[in-house]
Amino acid sequence: MAKVQRTPSRPVYPTPTGLITSIDAEGRPNIITLGEVFNLSIREPIWVGIALRKATYSHELISAQREYVVNLPTSGMLDQVLQCGSVSGRDGVDKFAEFGLTAVPSEQVRPPLIAECPVNLECKVVDVLVTGDHDVFVGEVVVQHVADDLLNADGAFVLERFDTIVMMPGGFAGVGARLSPTIEWPPKR
């Protein structure tokens, strides 16, 4: 296999796509599409990260309120994922109303969940790391909501039922077929 050198751009892929909800001081929610949502600590504590440019409205809101919700969309939501990423909430756009999404109250944070997303992670900011052209918001997951049809009778995830969107070089893709037998995750130690 021949290889060529190229200038790195989004060098690690695929990465889970997220619709991140935040809220302003008056209680108006906003949604931003991110091509990368990532685990930072998977057990004790459970932290997820999102990276935002300082210029974004969501950066401003999350910096002020110190909370956000990671909503993981399905492939059937691709149009809404693209639409939420194409306009700024700073311009007064209600992305829930405009793009046919349903806001559901969270349990422990102020930003709402997106009902159409089968997985929602309520996060409280524990740190902000300045990293190059983005700031990484480290969020402690205080509540995880999962659609019951993604779980088996024992409450374990069923991989074949997920319909997650991932970011790839040049666009979005769906998650493919299972490649391994079922494994326990996280592993017991």
N, C-alpha and C positions, 0 to 999 in steps of 0.2 A: 504494500500500500504506500503510495507516494504521499508525502506531506509537504505543505507549503507554510511558510511563516506569514502571519498576518497581524495587524494591529488588534490587540484584544478589545472586545466590546461585548458586554454581557457574557463573560467567558465560562460561567458555570450554568448549566441548564440540564433538564428543564427545572423551572421553579414554579411553585404554586402561585396562582393568580388570586388576588383577594380584592374584595370590595370593602374598603375601610370606612366605617362610619365614625364621625366626630360630631361635636355639637358646640354652638356658640353660647355666650353667657345668657342670652335670652331664650335658649332652648330650641333654636332652629338647627335641625340636623343637616349634615353634609355627607356626601359619599365621594371617595376618590378610588379610582382603579389603580392597583399596583401589580406589576408583573413579578414581584418578588415578595413573599412572606416567608419568614424562616424561623426555625427553632433555634433557640440560644441555650436553653437549659431544659431538659426533658423530664425531670422528675422532682428534684428538691432544690430550688423552687422550679415551677414551670414558667418559663419565659419565652415569649415570641418577639421577634423584631420586625419592624417595618422601617424602611428608609425613605425619607422625604427631602426634596429640595427645600431650602429655606423660603423660596419665593412662593410656595404653594399655600393656598388658603387652608388646607388641612394641617400643614405644619403650624400655622398660626393658631388654629383652634386647639390642636392637641397640646401645643406648648402651654396654652392658657389654662385648659381644663384638666390636663394630665390624665386623660382617659380616651380609649378608643375601642371599637369592636372590629375584629377580623371576621368577615363573612366570606365563606368559601362558595363561589358560585358553581353552577352546573354548566355543561356544554349548551344546554337549551337556553341559557341566559347570555350567550355571547353578544347579542345585539345590545343588551343593557350594559354589559361590561364595557363595550366599546363606547357607548353613549355617555356613561358616567365619566369616562376618561377624556371626553372630548370638550367638555365645558367646565367652567369654574363656578363653584358655589358662591364665590366672592361677588359674582354678578347678580346674585339674588335668585338663581335658578333653584327651584325645589326639585331635586333630582328624583325623589320618591314619586312625586306626582307626575313629573314630566316623562319618566321612563317606566311607569307602571310597576313600581316596587312598593312593598308594604312594610311600614315601620312598625316594629313590635317593641314595647318597653323591655329594657334589660332588667336584670335583677339587682345588680350591684354597681352599675355605672350609668351615667346619664345618656350617652349616645345609644340610639336604638339598634336592635337587631334588624336584619333584612329577612323577612319571613320566607321568601323564596329560596334562600340559601340553606342547604341542609346542615351546615356546620357553622356555628357562631362562637367566637371566643371573646368574652368580655375581659378587657385588659386595663390595668392601672399602671401608669408609667412609673417605673422605678429608677430609670436613668435615661439620659440622652447623651449619645456619643457623637462627637463631631468627626466625620469620616469623609474626607475628600469633598466631593460635590453634593453629598447628602448628609443629613443627620439621621442616626439610627435611634429610634425610640424603642427602648427595652420595656416591654409590657409584661407584667405578671398576669397570667391567666387566672382570674378569680372565679369564673364560671365558664364551663363548656356546655353548649347546647348541641345535641346531635339528633337528627331526624331518626325516629325509631325504626324506620324501614331500612336503615343502613346497618342495623345491629341484628345479631342472632338472638335466640332465646336466652342465652347466657349474658347478653349485653356486650359481646365482643363485636368489633367491626367485621363486616363481610366485604372484602376487597372488591368483589365482582359487582357490588351494588353502588360503588362510588362512580360518579360521573363528573370528575373534577377537571377544571381547565388549568393548563400549565402554559408558561411563557417559554417560547423557543426562539432562537435567532430568526428574526423576520416575521414573527406572529405568534398566535396562540394555537395550542393543540389539545386534544383530549388525552386522557390517560388510557393506555393500552391494556392488553390482557395480562393476567397473572403469570409471573415467570417462576415463582417459587411455591413450595408447599406453604400451608398456613404456619406462621411462626408466632410465638408469644411476644407481644410488644407492649410496653418495654419489657425486656428480659428481667427475670427475677435474679437478684444478686444476693 
